[in-house]
Protein backbone atom coordinates (compact mmCIF):
# COMPACT_ATOMS: atom_id res chain seq x y z
CA UNK A 1 0.00 0.00 0.00
CA UNK A 2 1.13 3.55 -0.80
CA UNK A 3 0.24 6.83 0.91
CA UNK A 4 -2.01 7.95 -1.95
CA UNK A 5 -3.94 4.66 -1.74
CA UNK A 6 -4.33 4.98 2.02
CA UNK A 7 -5.44 8.61 1.75
CA UNK A 8 -8.21 7.62 -0.65
CA UNK A 9 -9.85 5.35 1.96
CA UNK A 10 -12.51 6.52 4.44
CA UNK A 11 -11.06 8.28 7.48
CA UNK A 12 -12.19 5.58 9.95
CA UNK A 13 -10.35 2.97 7.87
CA UNK A 14 -7.20 5.08 7.80
CA UNK A 15 -7.36 5.65 11.55
CA UNK A 16 -7.91 1.95 12.21
CA UNK A 17 -4.84 1.10 10.13
CA UNK A 18 -2.66 3.61 11.99
CA UNK A 19 -3.95 2.42 15.37
CA UNK A 20 -2.93 -1.13 14.47
CA UNK A 21 0.73 -0.16 14.11
CA UNK A 22 3.26 -0.25 16.91
CA UNK A 23 5.36 2.78 17.79
CA UNK A 24 8.33 1.27 16.01
CA UNK A 25 6.24 0.58 12.91
CA UNK A 26 4.94 4.16 12.89
CA UNK A 27 8.51 5.51 13.00
CA UNK A 28 9.48 3.19 10.16
CA UNK A 29 6.47 4.25 8.11
CA UNK A 30 7.25 7.93 8.62
CA UNK A 31 10.62 7.47 6.90
CA UNK A 32 9.64 4.84 4.33
CA UNK A 33 10.04 6.62 0.99
CA UNK A 34 8.54 3.70 -0.94
CA UNK A 35 5.32 4.32 0.98
CA UNK A 36 5.23 8.10 0.50
CA UNK A 37 6.62 8.52 -3.03
CA UNK A 38 4.39 9.17 -6.01
CA UNK A 39 5.00 7.02 -9.13
CA UNK A 40 6.97 9.83 -10.79
CA UNK A 41 9.31 9.93 -7.77
CA UNK A 42 10.09 6.22 -7.72
CA UNK A 43 13.23 4.74 -9.20
CA UNK A 44 12.60 3.33 -12.71
CA UNK A 45 12.56 -0.41 -13.10
CA UNK A 46 15.17 -2.34 -15.04
CA UNK A 47 18.83 -1.65 -15.69
CA UNK A 48 19.73 1.98 -16.26
CA UNK A 49 22.63 4.38 -15.74
CA UNK A 50 20.95 7.81 -15.83
CA UNK A 51 17.57 8.78 -14.40
CA UNK A 52 16.29 12.22 -15.43
CA UNK A 53 13.53 13.72 -13.27
CA UNK A 54 11.86 16.69 -14.96
CA UNK A 55 9.48 18.64 -12.76
CA UNK A 56 7.85 21.97 -12.13
CA UNK A 57 8.59 24.16 -9.13
CA UNK A 58 7.71 22.37 -5.90
CA UNK A 59 6.93 19.11 -7.72
CA UNK A 60 9.07 17.07 -5.31
CA UNK A 61 12.00 16.35 -7.61
CA UNK A 62 14.61 17.41 -5.02
CA UNK A 63 13.05 15.08 -2.46
CA UNK A 64 13.12 12.26 -5.01
CA UNK A 65 16.80 12.85 -5.76
CA UNK A 66 17.75 13.01 -2.10
CA UNK A 67 15.77 9.89 -1.22
CA UNK A 68 17.42 7.98 -4.07
CA UNK A 69 20.85 8.96 -2.74
CA UNK A 70 19.87 7.97 0.79
CA UNK A 71 18.67 4.55 -0.38
CA UNK A 72 21.86 3.92 -2.37
CA UNK A 73 23.93 4.71 0.72
CA UNK A 74 21.90 2.70 3.24
CA UNK A 75 21.69 -0.32 0.93
CA UNK A 76 25.44 -0.28 0.40
CA UNK A 77 25.12 0.36 -3.33
CA UNK A 78 27.14 3.57 -3.16
CA UNK A 79 30.08 4.61 -0.99
CA UNK A 80 31.60 7.48 -2.98
CA UNK A 81 29.09 9.97 -4.34
CA UNK A 82 29.10 13.31 -6.14
CA UNK A 83 26.51 16.03 -5.47
CA UNK A 84 26.58 18.71 -8.17
CA UNK A 85 24.66 21.98 -7.93
CA UNK A 86 24.74 25.21 -9.92
CA UNK A 87 27.20 26.52 -7.30
CA UNK A 88 28.71 25.27 -4.06
CA UNK A 89 26.22 27.41 -2.12
CA UNK A 90 23.25 26.03 -4.08
CA UNK A 91 24.46 22.47 -3.56
CA UNK A 92 24.68 22.94 0.19
CA UNK A 93 21.51 25.01 0.69
CA UNK A 94 19.27 22.78 -1.44
CA UNK A 95 20.79 19.30 -1.68
CA UNK A 96 22.24 19.10 1.83
CA UNK A 97 20.56 21.55 4.21
CA UNK A 98 17.26 22.16 2.40
CA UNK A 99 13.88 21.03 3.70
CA UNK A 100 14.08 18.12 1.24
CA UNK A 101 17.86 17.81 1.50
CA UNK A 102 19.88 14.84 2.67
CA UNK A 103 20.29 16.00 6.25
CA UNK A 104 16.52 16.27 6.68
CA UNK A 105 15.74 12.66 5.74
CA UNK A 106 15.48 9.53 7.84
CA UNK A 107 15.90 8.90 11.58
CA UNK A 108 18.50 11.10 13.28
CA UNK A 109 20.92 8.22 13.83
CA UNK A 110 21.05 7.51 10.08
CA UNK A 111 21.59 11.08 8.91
CA UNK A 112 24.95 12.25 7.57
CA UNK A 113 27.01 15.01 9.13
CA UNK A 114 28.37 17.82 7.00
CA UNK A 115 32.09 18.58 7.01
CA UNK A 116 32.22 22.24 5.99
CA UNK A 117 35.94 22.57 5.29
CA UNK A 118 35.94 19.67 2.85
CA UNK A 119 32.44 20.20 1.45
CA UNK A 120 31.37 16.63 2.06
CA UNK A 121 28.74 14.53 3.81
CA UNK A 122 29.74 11.59 6.00
CA UNK A 123 27.26 8.80 6.81
CA UNK A 124 27.58 6.53 9.85
CA UNK A 125 28.25 3.54 7.56
CA UNK A 126 31.30 5.25 6.03
CA UNK A 127 29.76 6.50 2.76
CA UNK A 128 30.99 9.90 1.59
CA UNK A 129 29.31 12.42 -0.74
CA UNK A 130 31.33 15.40 -1.98
CA UNK A 131 29.79 18.67 -3.16
CA UNK A 132 30.76 20.16 -6.51
CA UNK A 133 29.84 23.29 -8.44
CA UNK A 134 28.81 23.15 -12.09
CA UNK A 135 30.39 26.59 -12.37
CA UNK A 136 33.75 24.92 -11.71
CA UNK A 137 33.88 21.88 -14.05
CA UNK A 138 37.59 21.39 -13.39
CA UNK A 139 36.75 20.60 -9.78
CA UNK A 140 35.31 17.31 -11.05
CA UNK A 141 38.58 16.34 -12.71
CA UNK A 142 40.29 13.60 -10.71
CA UNK A 143 37.74 12.30 -8.16
CA UNK A 144 35.83 9.11 -8.92
CA UNK A 145 32.38 7.95 -7.84
CA UNK A 146 29.92 5.08 -7.88
CA UNK A 147 26.84 7.35 -7.80
CA UNK A 148 25.96 10.98 -8.47
CA UNK A 149 23.10 13.42 -8.06
CA UNK A 150 22.96 16.51 -10.29
CA UNK A 151 20.44 19.19 -9.31
CA UNK A 152 18.92 21.87 -11.59
CA UNK A 153 21.19 20.90 -14.49
CA UNK A 154 18.93 22.91 -16.78
CA UNK A 155 20.42 26.15 -15.46
CA UNK A 156 24.05 25.15 -14.99
CA UNK A 157 26.29 27.93 -16.38
CA UNK A 158 28.79 25.56 -18.07
CA UNK A 159 26.53 22.54 -18.30
CA UNK A 160 28.15 20.42 -20.98
CA UNK A 161 31.67 20.81 -19.58
CA UNK A 162 30.53 19.95 -16.04
CA UNK A 163 28.51 16.99 -17.31
CA UNK A 164 31.44 15.62 -19.30
CA UNK A 165 33.78 15.83 -16.30
CA UNK A 166 31.19 14.05 -14.14
CA UNK A 167 30.84 11.18 -16.62
CA UNK A 168 34.60 10.60 -16.61
CA UNK A 169 34.51 10.34 -12.82
CA UNK A 170 31.51 8.00 -12.61
CA UNK A 171 33.62 4.84 -12.79
CA UNK A 172 33.56 3.03 -9.43
CA UNK A 173 31.71 -0.19 -8.65
CA UNK A 174 29.99 -2.69 -10.88
CA UNK A 175 27.19 -0.40 -12.02
CA UNK A 176 27.68 3.34 -11.31
CA UNK A 177 24.47 5.31 -11.69
CA UNK A 178 23.24 8.89 -11.47
CA UNK A 179 20.06 10.88 -11.05
CA UNK A 180 19.40 14.34 -12.50
CA UNK A 181 16.68 16.56 -11.03
CA UNK A 182 15.77 19.74 -12.87
CA UNK A 183 13.10 22.10 -14.07
CA UNK A 184 13.22 21.60 -17.84
CA UNK A 185 14.84 24.20 -20.03
CA UNK A 186 15.57 23.81 -23.72
CA UNK A 187 19.35 23.85 -23.30
CA UNK A 188 21.69 21.47 -25.12
CA UNK A 189 22.39 19.20 -22.14
CA UNK A 190 18.72 18.54 -21.31
CA UNK A 191 17.84 17.99 -24.97
CA UNK A 192 20.77 15.60 -25.29
CA UNK A 193 19.60 13.57 -22.30
CA UNK A 194 16.03 13.42 -23.59
CA UNK A 195 17.25 12.19 -26.95
CA UNK A 196 19.24 9.36 -25.36
CA UNK A 197 17.21 6.13 -25.34
CA UNK A 198 19.34 4.81 -22.45
CA UNK A 199 18.18 7.62 -20.13
CA UNK A 200 15.10 6.89 -18.04
CA UNK A 201 12.81 9.93 -17.74
CA UNK A 202 10.04 10.68 -15.26
CA UNK A 203 7.99 13.87 -15.16
CA UNK A 204 6.09 15.70 -12.46
CA UNK A 205 4.11 18.92 -12.28
CA UNK A 206 3.66 21.38 -9.46
CA UNK A 207 0.02 20.30 -9.26
CA UNK A 208 1.07 16.72 -8.46
CA UNK A 209 2.46 17.92 -5.13
CA UNK A 210 -0.47 20.18 -4.26
CA UNK A 211 -1.01 18.61 -0.83
CA UNK A 212 2.46 19.63 0.36
CA UNK A 213 2.53 23.22 -0.91
CA UNK A 214 1.25 26.40 0.72
CA UNK A 215 -2.23 27.60 -0.24
CA UNK A 216 -0.83 31.09 -0.79
CA UNK A 217 1.51 29.72 -3.46
CA UNK A 218 -1.43 28.40 -5.44
CA UNK A 219 -3.60 31.45 -4.95
CA UNK A 220 -0.89 33.87 -6.12
CA UNK A 221 1.88 32.26 -8.17
CA UNK A 222 -0.30 29.71 -9.93
CA UNK A 223 -2.94 32.31 -10.75
CA UNK A 224 -0.31 34.65 -12.18
CA UNK A 225 1.61 32.20 -14.37
CA UNK A 226 -0.81 29.39 -15.12
CA UNK A 227 -1.14 28.88 -18.87
CA UNK A 228 1.74 31.19 -19.77
CA UNK A 229 4.90 30.01 -21.48
CA UNK A 230 6.86 30.51 -18.26
CA UNK A 231 4.18 28.70 -16.30
CA UNK A 232 4.22 25.73 -18.65
CA UNK A 233 7.94 25.40 -18.00
CA UNK A 234 8.08 26.21 -14.30
CA UNK A 235 4.79 24.61 -13.18
CA UNK A 236 3.94 21.95 -15.74
CA UNK A 237 7.54 20.92 -16.26
CA UNK A 238 7.36 21.19 -20.04
CA UNK A 239 10.43 21.54 -22.21
CA UNK A 240 9.87 24.65 -24.30
CA UNK A 241 11.52 24.92 -27.69
CA UNK A 242 12.24 28.11 -29.61
CA UNK A 243 9.46 30.15 -31.16
CA UNK A 244 10.41 30.35 -34.86
CA UNK A 245 8.91 33.86 -35.07
CA UNK A 246 10.95 35.27 -32.17
CA UNK A 247 13.88 37.64 -32.67
CA UNK A 248 16.10 35.63 -30.30
CA UNK A 249 16.64 31.87 -30.09
CA UNK A 250 17.75 29.82 -27.10
CA UNK A 251 20.68 28.42 -29.07
CA UNK A 252 21.98 31.97 -29.60
CA UNK A 253 21.41 32.84 -25.95
CA UNK A 254 23.38 29.79 -24.79
CA UNK A 255 26.37 30.99 -26.81
CA UNK A 256 26.45 34.24 -24.82
CA UNK A 257 27.61 32.56 -21.59
CA UNK A 258 30.93 33.93 -20.38
CA UNK A 259 33.16 32.75 -17.58
CA UNK A 260 34.53 36.16 -16.65
CA UNK A 261 33.72 39.79 -17.36
CA UNK A 262 36.64 41.98 -18.52
CA UNK A 263 37.23 45.54 -17.40
CA UNK A 264 34.38 47.67 -18.66
CA UNK A 265 34.58 51.11 -20.22
CA UNK A 266 31.04 52.16 -19.32
CA UNK A 267 28.10 50.62 -17.49
CA UNK A 268 24.47 51.72 -17.58
CA UNK A 269 21.23 50.68 -15.91
CA UNK A 270 18.36 50.41 -18.38
CA UNK A 271 14.90 51.06 -16.89
CA UNK A 272 11.46 50.44 -18.35
CA UNK A 273 9.13 51.64 -15.58
CA UNK A 274 5.51 50.46 -15.21
CA UNK A 275 2.70 52.88 -15.89
CA UNK A 276 0.86 51.84 -12.72
CA UNK A 277 1.53 49.94 -9.50
CA UNK A 278 -1.77 48.08 -9.17
CA UNK A 279 -2.47 44.34 -9.15
CA UNK A 280 -2.32 44.12 -12.93
CA UNK A 281 0.73 46.34 -13.33
CA UNK A 282 3.61 45.42 -15.60
CA UNK A 283 7.05 44.68 -14.24
CA UNK A 284 9.61 47.39 -13.84
CA UNK A 285 12.38 46.33 -16.20
CA UNK A 286 15.80 46.99 -14.65
CA UNK A 287 18.77 45.56 -16.57
CA UNK A 288 22.45 46.42 -16.13
CA UNK A 289 24.77 46.29 -19.14
CA UNK A 290 28.41 47.28 -19.64
CA UNK A 291 30.64 47.69 -22.68
CA UNK A 292 34.28 46.59 -22.85
CA UNK A 293 37.11 48.17 -24.81
CA UNK A 294 36.69 45.61 -27.61
CA UNK A 295 33.09 46.74 -28.21
CA UNK A 296 31.42 43.71 -26.67
CA UNK A 297 28.44 44.20 -24.39
CA UNK A 298 28.07 42.36 -21.08
CA UNK A 299 24.71 41.86 -19.42
CA UNK A 300 25.61 42.04 -15.73
CA UNK A 301 22.36 41.98 -13.82
CA UNK A 302 18.60 41.77 -14.05
CA UNK A 303 16.92 43.50 -11.11
CA UNK A 304 13.45 43.62 -12.66
CA UNK A 305 10.45 43.15 -10.43
CA UNK A 306 6.69 43.37 -10.78
CA UNK A 307 3.94 45.08 -8.81
CA UNK A 308 6.14 47.68 -7.18
CA UNK A 309 5.20 51.14 -6.03
CA UNK A 310 7.20 53.94 -7.67
CA UNK A 311 9.44 54.50 -4.64
CA UNK A 312 10.18 50.77 -4.44
CA UNK A 313 11.25 50.32 -8.06
CA UNK A 314 13.23 53.56 -7.84
CA UNK A 315 15.17 52.10 -4.89
CA UNK A 316 15.88 48.94 -6.89
CA UNK A 317 17.25 51.10 -9.70
CA UNK A 318 19.44 53.03 -7.26
CA UNK A 319 20.69 49.81 -5.67
CA UNK A 320 21.60 48.40 -9.09
CA UNK A 321 23.39 51.63 -10.00
CA UNK A 322 25.46 51.50 -6.81
CA UNK A 323 26.09 47.75 -6.84
CA UNK A 324 27.47 47.72 -10.38
CA UNK A 325 29.16 51.11 -10.11
CA UNK A 326 27.27 52.28 -13.17
CA UNK A 327 27.85 55.52 -15.04
CA UNK A 328 24.24 56.44 -15.61
CA UNK A 329 20.61 55.37 -15.60
CA UNK A 330 18.71 55.28 -18.89
CA UNK A 331 14.95 55.43 -18.32
CA UNK A 332 12.07 55.30 -20.77
CA UNK A 333 9.61 58.12 -20.06
CA UNK A 334 6.84 57.49 -22.60
CA UNK A 335 4.39 56.38 -19.91
CA UNK A 336 5.36 58.49 -16.93
CA UNK A 337 7.05 61.52 -18.46
CA UNK A 338 8.73 63.80 -15.94
CA UNK A 339 7.29 61.70 -13.11
CA UNK A 340 9.78 58.90 -13.82
CA UNK A 341 12.75 61.18 -13.38
CA UNK A 342 11.21 62.93 -10.39
CA UNK A 343 10.67 59.62 -8.57
CA UNK A 344 14.23 58.47 -9.26
CA UNK A 345 15.79 61.76 -8.14
CA UNK A 346 13.64 61.90 -5.03
CA UNK A 347 14.85 58.46 -3.92
CA UNK A 348 18.46 58.85 -5.09
CA UNK A 349 19.46 62.45 -5.97
CA UNK A 350 22.94 61.28 -6.97
CA UNK A 351 21.71 59.36 -10.02
CA UNK A 352 22.78 60.73 -13.43
CA UNK A 353 19.68 60.06 -15.55
CA UNK A 354 19.00 60.08 -19.26
CA UNK A 355 15.47 60.20 -20.57
CA UNK A 356 14.63 58.18 -23.67
CA UNK A 357 11.37 58.16 -25.59
CA UNK A 358 10.15 55.39 -27.84
CA UNK A 359 9.35 56.82 -31.26
CA UNK A 360 9.38 53.43 -33.00
CA UNK A 361 7.81 50.06 -32.24
CA UNK A 362 9.41 47.50 -29.93
CA UNK A 363 10.31 45.16 -32.79
CA UNK A 364 12.15 47.87 -34.71
CA UNK A 365 14.04 48.95 -31.58
CA UNK A 366 14.92 45.37 -30.67
CA UNK A 367 16.10 44.20 -34.11
CA UNK A 368 19.56 45.84 -33.99
CA UNK A 369 20.15 44.42 -30.51
CA UNK A 370 19.15 40.92 -31.64
CA UNK A 371 21.63 41.33 -34.50
CA UNK A 372 24.40 42.04 -31.99
CA UNK A 373 23.57 38.75 -30.30
CA UNK A 374 23.77 36.95 -33.64
CA UNK A 375 27.20 38.51 -34.22
CA UNK A 376 28.44 37.28 -30.84
CA UNK A 377 28.89 40.82 -29.51
CA UNK A 378 26.71 40.37 -26.41
CA UNK A 379 27.66 38.21 -23.43
CA UNK A 380 25.66 37.21 -20.34
CA UNK A 381 27.61 37.17 -17.08
CA UNK A 382 25.30 34.41 -15.80
CA UNK A 383 21.96 32.87 -16.77
CA UNK A 384 19.04 35.32 -16.53
CA UNK A 385 16.08 32.97 -16.90
CA UNK A 386 13.23 35.51 -16.94
CA UNK A 387 15.04 37.94 -19.22
CA UNK A 388 16.08 35.16 -21.59
CA UNK A 389 12.53 33.81 -21.70
CA UNK A 390 11.29 37.23 -22.77
CA UNK A 391 13.93 37.48 -25.47
CA UNK A 392 13.13 34.03 -26.86
CA UNK A 393 9.38 34.59 -26.72
CA UNK A 394 9.33 38.06 -28.26
CA UNK A 395 7.57 38.06 -31.62
CA UNK A 396 6.41 41.67 -31.58
CA UNK A 397 2.72 40.73 -31.45
CA UNK A 398 0.40 40.52 -28.45
CA UNK A 399 1.24 39.27 -25.00
CA UNK A 400 2.36 41.05 -21.87
CA UNK A 401 4.81 43.92 -22.24
CA UNK A 402 8.41 42.58 -22.35
CA UNK A 403 9.74 45.04 -19.77
CA UNK A 404 13.06 43.24 -19.15
CA UNK A 405 13.67 43.14 -22.89
CA UNK A 406 12.88 46.85 -23.18
CA UNK A 407 15.28 47.71 -20.37
CA UNK A 408 18.01 45.64 -22.06
CA UNK A 409 17.39 47.32 -25.40
CA UNK A 410 17.54 50.81 -23.88
CA UNK A 411 20.78 50.00 -22.05
CA UNK A 412 22.62 48.56 -25.06
CA UNK A 413 21.29 51.27 -27.37
CA UNK A 414 22.63 53.95 -25.03
CA UNK A 415 26.04 52.28 -24.90
CA UNK A 416 26.07 52.15 -28.71
CA UNK A 417 25.12 55.78 -29.18
CA UNK A 418 27.60 57.31 -26.78
CA UNK A 419 27.34 60.48 -24.75
CA UNK A 420 27.16 62.92 -27.63
CA UNK A 421 23.91 61.83 -29.22
CA UNK A 422 21.60 64.89 -29.38
CA UNK A 423 18.40 62.81 -29.29
CA UNK A 424 19.05 61.80 -25.68
CA UNK A 425 18.77 64.54 -23.10
CA UNK A 426 20.83 64.36 -19.92
CA UNK A 427 19.13 65.69 -16.83
Secondary structure, 3 states (H helix, E strand, C coil): CCHHHHHCCCHHHHHHHHHCCCHHHHHHHHCCHHHHCCHHHCCCCCCCCEEEEEECCCCCHHHHHHHHHHHHHHCCCCCEEEEEECCHHHHHHHHHCCCCCHHHCCCHHHCCEEEHHHCEEECCCCCEEEEEECCCHHHHCCCCECEEEEECHHHCCCHHHHHHHHHHHECCCCCCEEEEEECCCCCHHHHHHHHCCCEEEEEECHHHHHHHCCHHHHHHHHHHHCCCHHHHHHCCCCCCCCCCCCCCCHHHHHCCECCCCCCEEEEEEEEECCCCCCCCCCEEEEEEEEEECCCCEEEEEECCEECCCHHHHHHHHHHHHHHCCCCEEEEECCCCCHHHHHHHHHHCCCCCEEEECCCCCHHHHHHHHHHHHHCCCEEECCCCHHHHHHHHHCCCCCCCCCHHHHHHHHHHHHHHHCCCCCCCEEC
